[in-house]
Amino acid sequence: MPKLKSHRGAAKRFKITKGGKVKMNHAKRRHILTKKSTKMKRGLRKPGYASSANEATVKKLLPYS
């Protein structure tokens, strides 16, 4: 059986941690930053983790990670 291909869009957006969680960056940090509070922008800097509902889907898209 041939090797499975990773979903390239997902590979650029998600990383799987050693513990098996799906790490990702937050949205809403590209533009129109003037109206967003400093507290919100600071929180968006930190990595987010995908919800357990979406975790299985992302892991299916990244078979070898």
C-alpha positions, 0 to 999 in steps of 0.5 A: 500500500502506498504512503498516505499524503498529509493534507498540506493546508492542515500541515501548515496550520497545526502541530501535534504535541508530544502528549497528542494535543493539536496546537494551533495559532489563534485567528483574528490577529492579522488586521483591524487591530486598532479596535481590539483591546491590548488584553485580547491581542496579548491573549491571541499571541499564545498558541491555542489548542483544538477542541476535542471535537475537532482533534480527531479530524485534524489527526486524520489529515496528518497521518504521520505526525 
